[in-house]
Amino acid sequence: MGLFSRRRSARDAAPGSGPAVVPDRDARAATLAYLRDFVATHVGVEAYVEPRTNVTQTTIMLVATDGEWTRRKVPDERTAGTLARELGIPVYDVQRTGYPQRVRDWNTRQRIERRRRAAERG
């Protein structure tokens, strides 16, 4: 028996036996709606394009002024740039600019808050 022989592909699964598969068009529309909402509900949002690696595909990371961020997959760098321009926000290549310090600061604050909440519960 091969290593992956027990895995079933989505096309082999019986209807209704697993999670619903969302067509690409619907997934793209949902992603675009989510990113538009993030830009509309946060101040000073900038886009950072993260390159494809052996582990992940190209992503776009939106960062607000307070450091809060979100990340979504995109097909390629060109699409990420086009998307940022559609959203009306500046776009940067993270390989050239690096991540802004406010992202690290926000992550640190979130970690401290999680620890504080855990200590209060336990």
MOURNOR-V712437 format. One record per helix or strand of 3 or more residues. SS is the DSSP state (A for helix, B for strand). FROM is the first residue (numbers start at 1). LEN is the number of residues. If there is no record, write none. Layout:
ss:SS from:FROM len:LEN
ss:SS from:FROM len:LEN
//
This chain:
ss:A from:24 len:18
ss:B from:46 len:5
ss:B from:59 len:5
ss:B from:69 len:5
ss:A from:77 len:11
ss:B from:91 len:3
ss:A from:94 len:4
ss:A from:101 len:21
//
